[in-house]
Each structure stands twice: as structure tokens, then as C-alpha cells.
Amino acid sequence: MEMAFNDLDSETFFELARLAGKAPSGGNDCQAAFKRIHSPTVLAKGNQDLMNLCEICGVVAK
């Protein structure tokens, strides 16, 4: 995610689409870690927001 942000900040966008496509895995990993216990609603919302933002970034970068 940091690399995607740096690419976005550089205004070159060479790697943004690829990196934005990989970034949602962080949200998925976080959600999976809490699967055994009740995931806080705020955490689940944050993970979904992250995945949506990554999808938007990927589409814009293409």
C-alpha cells in the first residue's frame, strides 16, 4: 500500500494499477485474522473501504 501511495504521489502512475490490485489482500488478511472472533463493525467497514478505494485507484490508473 505504501508503494502504491508513493507511485500515486510521484504522479507517474506506472505501477499504481498493479499495486492497487494487490493492496486489498491486506484488508482480506485482516478480516480473516478476526474470522474466529466477532470482527468489530468499525474494522469490517474499514477493510471494505480499503478494498473499495483500491478498486477505484486501479480503475483510474488504467
N, C-alpha and C positions, 0 to 999 in steps of 0.2 A: 504494500500500500504506500509505503514511503517512496519507493521508486516511481510509482505512478504519479504521486503528488509532485515529485521533482521534475518528472517529464512534463507534466501539465504546467508547472511553474516556469520551465525553460521556454515554453511556447514553441517547442519543436514538434511535440506530439508524436515522435517517431515510434515510441514503444507504448503509448497510452492505451491503445485498443487491446493489445496483448496483455498488458499488466492489469488493466481493469477487468479483463476476463478471468484472471487468476485470483484477484483480490476477494471475491465473495467466499472463497474457501475459508477465509478467516472467520467469517460470520457463521458458516456451516460448522466449522470445528468448535467454535464457542457454544453454539446451540447443542451440538452433540455431547459436549462435556457436561451439560446440565440436564441431559435427557433422563438420567436416572432419578433426578430430583425435580421438583417443580421449578421450572425456569421462571424467574421474575418477569413480569409483564414488561417492565421497562427494558430489560435485557433483550427479550424477544423482539420488541419493537425496534430497538437499536440495531440488532442484527438484520432485521428486514429492511430497515432504512439504508444500512450499508450496502446490502445486495442491490437494492433499487438504484442507489446512487452509482454503483459500479456499472450497472446496466446502462444507465443514461450516459455515463462517461464513455463507455465502449461504443455506443451508437454515434455519439457526437464525434468521437475520434475517427471513426470510419468515414 
